[in-house]
Every structure is written in C-alpha cells, then in structure tokens.
Amino acid sequence: MAVLKIKFTKTKRDKLAQILWILNWVSVVSGIILFSLGLFLKIEIKKRNEVMAKGDINSVPNMLISVGVIACIINFLGGKICYDCSDASKFSRWKLVMLPYIVCTFCFTFCILVGALMCYTMRNELEESLYLGLRDAIKFYKDTDIPGRCFLKKTVDMLQIGFQCCGNNGFRDWFEIQWVSARYLNMASKEVLDRLKSNVDGKFLVDGVPFSCCNPSSPRPCIQYQLTNNSAHYNYDFLTEELNIWVKGCREALLDYYTAIMRSIGITALLIWLFELSVLVGVRYLQTAMKNVLLLGDLEGESDGWLLENSFVETAKYNINIIKNLGKANQISTISGMNDPNIDVQNTNCGKINVSTKSIPAA
C-alpha cells in the first residue's frame, strides 16, 4: 500500500511543476547562503588562529562550504527537471534520471542536517583549542624579539582590549608566567635579582598584568601592578574592591563569541534543511505522478502520486535485501529453481575449434 498517496489532475501536476521550479531557484539562493555562512565562519576562525591550537575546528565551515556548493548544483538541475516536467513529452528524457536525483538530493539534505548539528557540537573542540592556544600565546607574550613569536604580544593585547578580557581563565594567569621581557629588566636592581632567585625556574614573576587588561571605564587609574598588595595603593583592598581590570578570561569571552555565531548558523541551516526537505517531498510527488501518467498512457488524465510505493516496513525490507545481495552478484542464482542450463555441461571439444577444410586447387 502506497504511503501518503495523492491524486493529481493534469492542472495540479502542471502547477506543482511550476511551483517546484520556483522553489528550486530559491534553494539555489539558500545554497549561496550556506556557502556564505561557512566562509564567514572560516574567516572568523582564521582571524584568531594565532590563539587557537591546531585541530578539527575547521570541519564545520568546510562542511557548510561544501554543502552550499552542492546545493547550488543540485537545485539548478532540479529547477531544469521540474520545468520540463510540466510537459509529459519532455518528462520522458528525465524519467530515468529523476529517481537517482531524488536519492542524491535526500543524501544532500541529510548532510545539511549534519552540518547544522555540528554547529552545536563544535563547542568542546573549540574550547580545548582556545585553551591550548591562549596558554601558548600568553607564555610567549614576552618574546617580542624572537622570529615567529614577535607578533603574539600585539595579538594578545588587541584580543584583550577588543573582547574586554584578561588572561586565559582570568587575570591571575599572568601571575604564573614571566610576561616581561628580560631585556627590560634592570639586572642591577636588588629587587629584580631577588625575584629571579626566589623562583625555581629563574623567572621574573609579579602580581601584575599587561596594560591591555585595564578597564578604561573604571573611575580610578588602572592598578595593573601589585594587585595583591593593599599597602601599595591608597584606599585599596583587592579582596573586596571591584578591580579596575577585566576579570573575564579570554577563553570564555571568545567561546561565547563563537558560540553565538555557531548558534545563529545552526538555526539558519536547520531552516534551510526543512525547506530543502519540503522541496524534495514535492519532487517525489511530481516524479511518481508523472511516471504513472506515462504508464496509464493518458497524458491528460488523472494519476496517483506518493512518497513510497509500499509501506515503510516493506520498503526497508526491500532495501535491506538489495544491500545483502550486493555481494552475491557473482554467485549462481537459484531463485524459483531457475538454474543456468549451461552449468555442469562438459565441453567435449577441449578448447579446440573445428575448422572446415577446403580443397586446395591444383596448380
């Protein structure tokens, strides 16, 4: 029994073909949108790849870009098919193509759904990449005269100013590393030498942060050095007073930024998936209705259209049997006792070919 069978007149078939022709061109635009969203996300990730560890974070934008390109190609072809389906005589040229086209389109729409879901599952990979990347960037912040690292100071400063953040997890991350270059340390100062000797690794550690951590909207001048020393500043208590530096870590700030982008892209991709699925359903109805018209032979008469010719269970069993028999293509078929009559027939010629001899004319 057919699933969701609908009866179509010639007028309904023609209107369905015209509507699907328009919707396929709209789908081409949706493919361009998917491509643009993937490209935008890829550019946004590339902008800050200096503070990201290498990983699979580009899988989502690459997926969206690929799906967008495929959407434009498939829907352009679908528009041509639907336009020709308004004429039964032209449909005959696409009769053998439509079913493979529908199967390919179904796989393509499934890829759109996968891409949309990947936007929501990318957070963990992105968080790990940001954590490792920011940790290394802060670690090499002081290396302004080393090739390959000299740009990291500017990158981190611009990041902290732009996203109003400080450190990886927070401003205390700067207490654990030497972020002041040794070229700017006064080695004749007793205080500097004492700090270097007090550390096991010989690092110059201070309870201070770079200037880019300062909050310019704070009413008092920025306190970026001796943050934990109340006596170093007038009327200051670092435990109770709200600090005039950014307290949010840059990993959290960047993660919120990218999560908002991916959430918007995911919602857009889901809407496009629903739209493409509805177009696919319409194309399936058009294909079955036009096929039945040709079978009936009356091009002006009514015909039935459906999503599945048999029930879901029967269709699933049929497809499973096809998959199972794929590996048996080279085996002997014994269905209904139809054996090959040439099996077990011995060849008495032993591979020799009988050639009729002709008399040779006398010289």
C-alpha positions in Angstrom: 0.0 0.0 0.0 1.4 3.4 -1.0 2.3 5.9 1.7 0.6 9.3 1.6 -1.0 8.8 -1.8 -2.5 11.8 -3.5 -4.4 12.0 -6.8 -3.2 14.6 -9.3 -5.0 16.0 -12.3 -3.1 17.5 -15.2 -3.7 21.0 -13.8 -2.4 20.1 -10.4 0.7 18.4 -12.0 1.4 21.5 -14.0 1.0 23.8 -11.0 3.2 21.5 -8.9 5.9 21.5 -11.5 5.8 25.3 -11.8 5.9 25.8 -8.0 8.8 23.4 -7.7 10.7 25.2 -10.5 10.4 28.4 -8.5 11.3 26.7 -5.2 14.4 25.1 -6.7 15.7 28.5 -7.7 15.0 29.7 -4.1 17.0 26.7 -3.0 19.9 27.9 -5.1 19.9 31.1 -3.1 19.8 29.0 0.1 22.9 27.2 -1.1 24.6 30.5 -1.6 23.6 31.4 2.0 25.1 28.2 3.3 28.3 28.8 1.4 28.5 32.4 2.7 27.9 31.3 6.3 30.6 28.7 6.1 33.0 31.1 4.5 32.2 33.7 7.2 32.8 31.2 10.0 36.1 30.1 8.4 37.3 33.7 8.1 36.4 34.4 11.7 38.3 31.4 12.9 41.3 32.3 10.7 41.4 35.8 12.2 42.4 34.3 15.6 44.2 31.2 14.6 47.3 32.5 16.5 45.5 31.9 19.8 44.0 28.5 18.7 45.7 25.2 18.7 45.5 23.1 15.5 42.6 20.8 15.4 39.4 19.9 13.6 37.8 23.2 14.3 37.6 23.9 10.5 35.4 20.9 9.9 32.2 22.8 10.4 32.9 25.7 8.0 34.3 23.3 5.4 31.2 21.2 5.7 29.0 24.3 5.2 31.0 25.5 2.2 30.8 22.1 0.5 27.1 21.7 1.2 26.5 25.2 -0.2 28.3 24.5 -3.4 26.5 21.1 -3.9 23.1 22.8 -3.1 23.6 25.3 -5.9 24.4 22.5 -8.4 21.7 20.1 -7.4 18.9 22.7 -7.2 19.9 24.2 -10.5 19.5 20.8 -12.1 16.3 20.3 -10.1 14.9 23.5 -11.5 15.5 22.3 -15.0 13.9 18.9 -14.4 10.8 20.5 -12.8 10.4 23.0 -15.6 10.4 20.1 -18.2 8.0 18.0 -16.1 5.2 20.4 -17.0 5.2 18.7 -20.4 4.8 15.0 -20.3 6.7 14.6 -23.6 9.7 16.3 -22.1 9.5 14.3 -18.9 10.5 11.1 -20.8 14.1 12.4 -21.1 14.3 12.7 -17.3 12.4 9.6 -16.4 15.5 7.5 -15.7 17.3 10.4 -14.0 14.7 11.5 -11.5 14.9 8.6 -9.1 18.7 8.8 -8.7 18.3 12.6 -8.5 15.9 12.2 -5.6 18.2 9.7 -3.8 21.2 12.1 -4.2 19.1 15.0 -3.0 18.0 13.1 0.0 21.6 12.4 0.9 22.4 16.0 0.4 19.6 17.2 2.7 20.9 14.8 5.3 24.3 16.5 5.0 22.7 19.8 5.7 21.2 18.4 8.9 24.6 17.0 9.9 26.2 20.4 9.3 23.5 22.1 11.4 24.0 19.7 14.3 27.8 20.1 14.0 27.4 23.8 14.8 26.1 22.8 18.3 28.6 20.0 18.9 31.7 22.1 18.0 31.9 23.9 21.4 34.0 21.3 23.1 36.6 21.1 20.4 36.7 24.9 20.2 37.1 25.3 23.9 40.1 22.9 24.0 41.7 24.6 21.0 41.3 28.1 22.6 42.6 26.8 26.0 45.8 25.4 24.5 46.3 28.3 22.0 45.8 31.0 24.6 48.1 29.2 27.0 50.9 29.2 24.5 50.3 32.8 23.3 50.4 34.1 26.9 53.5 32.0 27.5 55.4 33.6 24.6 54.0 37.1 25.2 57.4 38.4 26.2 59.3 37.1 23.2 59.0 40.3 21.1 62.4 39.8 19.5 62.1 36.2 18.5 61.1 35.5 14.9 57.7 33.6 14.7 56.6 34.9 18.1 57.2 38.7 17.9 53.6 39.2 16.8 52.0 37.5 19.8 52.2 40.4 22.1 50.2 42.6 19.8 47.8 39.8 19.1 47.1 39.2 22.8 46.9 42.9 23.6 44.4 43.5 20.8 42.4 40.5 21.9 42.2 41.6 25.5 41.2 45.1 24.5 38.7 44.1 21.9 36.9 41.3 23.9 37.4 43.0 27.3 39.1 40.0 28.8 42.3 39.2 30.7 44.4 36.1 30.6 43.3 32.6 29.6 41.0 31.7 32.5 41.4 35.1 34.3 43.8 37.8 35.2 45.7 35.5 37.7 47.1 33.6 34.8 49.6 36.4 34.3 50.9 35.9 37.9 52.1 32.4 36.9 54.3 33.3 33.9 57.1 35.8 33.1 55.4 38.2 30.7 58.0 41.0 31.0 60.9 40.5 28.6 64.4 40.1 30.2 65.7 43.0 28.0 63.5 45.4 30.1 64.7 44.1 33.5 67.2 46.1 35.4 69.7 43.4 36.5 71.4 45.9 38.8 68.3 46.2 40.9 68.3 44.1 44.1 64.5 43.6 43.8 64.8 42.2 40.4 67.6 39.8 41.4 65.7 38.7 44.5 62.6 37.8 42.4 64.7 35.9 39.9 66.5 34.0 42.7 63.2 33.3 44.6 61.8 31.3 41.7 63.0 27.8 41.0 63.0 28.3 37.2 64.6 31.7 37.5 61.6 33.5 36.2 60.6 37.1 37.0 57.1 36.7 38.3 55.0 39.6 39.5 51.4 40.1 40.7 50.7 42.3 37.7 49.0 42.3 34.3 49.7 44.0 30.9 48.1 47.3 30.2 45.6 45.7 27.8 43.8 44.2 30.8 42.8 47.7 32.2 39.2 48.7 32.1 39.1 52.3 30.7 35.7 52.9 32.2 36.9 52.5 35.7 36.7 55.7 37.8 40.2 55.3 39.3 43.5 55.0 37.4 44.3 51.5 36.4 46.0 49.3 39.0 48.0 46.8 37.0 50.9 46.2 39.3 51.0 44.8 42.8 47.4 43.8 42.5 47.5 41.7 45.7 49.4 44.4 47.8 46.9 46.6 49.6 49.6 48.8 51.1 50.9 49.7 47.6 47.8 51.7 46.8 45.6 54.3 48.6 42.3 53.1 49.9 42.6 49.7 48.1 41.5 46.2 49.1 41.9 43.6 46.3 39.7 41.1 48.2 36.6 43.4 48.5 37.0 46.1 46.0 35.9 45.6 42.4 39.1 45.6 40.4 39.6 48.1 37.5 40.9 45.4 35.2 38.9 42.9 33.2 38.0 39.8 35.2 36.7 37.6 32.5 39.1 35.2 30.8 39.7 35.5 27.1 38.8 31.8 26.6 35.4 32.4 28.0 34.9 35.6 26.0 36.0 34.0 22.7 33.9 30.9 23.4 30.8 33.0 24.0 31.5 34.9 20.8 31.9 31.9 18.6 29.0 30.0 20.3 26.7 32.9 19.4 27.8 32.8 15.8 27.5 29.0 15.5 24.1 29.0 17.2 22.8 31.5 14.6 24.4 29.5 11.7 22.9 26.3 13.1 19.4 27.7 13.3 19.7 29.0 9.7 21.0 25.7 8.5 18.1 23.9 10.2 15.6 26.2 8.5 17.3 25.6 5.1 17.1 21.8 5.8 13.4 21.9 6.4 12.9 23.9 3.3 15.0 21.6 1.2 13.1 18.6 2.7 9.8 20.1 1.6 11.1 20.7 -1.9 12.3 17.1 -2.0 8.8 15.8 -1.0 7.3 17.9 -3.8 9.7 16.5 -6.3 9.0 12.9 -5.2 5.2 13.5 -5.7 5.9 15.0 -9.1 8.1 12.1 -10.2 5.6 9.4 -9.2 2.6 11.3 -10.6 4.4 11.8 -14.0 5.6 8.2 -14.0 2.1 6.9 -13.5 0.8 9.1 -16.3 3.1 7.5 -18.7 2.1 4.1 -17.5 -1.6 4.8 -18.0 -1.0 6.3 -21.4 -3.4 9.1 -20.9 -1.4 12.3 -20.7 -4.4 14.4 -19.9 -5.9 12.1 -17.2 -5.5 11.7 -13.5 -2.6 9.9 -11.8 -1.6 9.0 -8.3 1.5 10.3 -6.6 3.1 9.0 -3.4 6.1 9.2 -1.2 6.7 5.4 -1.0 5.1 2.8 -3.3 4.9 0.4 -0.4 4.8 0.7 3.4 7.8 1.8 5.4 8.4 -1.8 6.6 8.2 -3.3 3.1 10.4 -0.6 1.7 13.0 -1.1 4.4 13.0 -4.9 3.9 13.3 -4.4 0.1 16.3 -2.1 0.5 18.0 -4.4 3.1 17.7 -7.4 0.7 19.3 -5.3 -2.1 22.2 -4.5 0.2 22.6 -8.1 1.2 22.6 -9.3 -2.4 25.2 -6.8 -3.5 27.9 -9.2 -2.5 26.3 -12.1 -4.3 26.5 -10.6 -7.8 29.0 -13.2 -9.0 27.1 -16.2 -7.4 24.7 -18.5 -9.2 21.0 -17.5 -8.8 18.8 -20.3 -7.6 15.6 -18.3 -7.2 12.5 -20.3 -8.1 14.7 -23.1 -9.3 15.9 -21.2 -12.3 19.3 -22.7 -12.7 21.6 -21.9 -15.5 21.1 -24.7 -18.1 24.8 -24.3 -19.1 26.0 -25.3 -15.7 27.8 -28.7 -15.4 27.8 -29.1 -19.2 31.1 -30.6 -20.3 32.9 -29.2 -23.2 33.9 -32.1 -25.5 36.0 -30.0 -27.8 38.6 -29.4 -25.1 39.1 -25.9 -26.2 39.7 -26.9 -29.9 37.8 -25.2 -32.6 36.6 -27.3 -35.6 37.6 -25.6 -38.8 36.2 -26.8 -42.1 38.8 -27.8 -44.6 38.7 -26.6 -48.1 40.2 -28.3 -51.1 43.3 -26.7 -52.4 43.1 -26.1 -56.1 45.6 -27.9 -58.2 48.4 -25.9 -59.6 
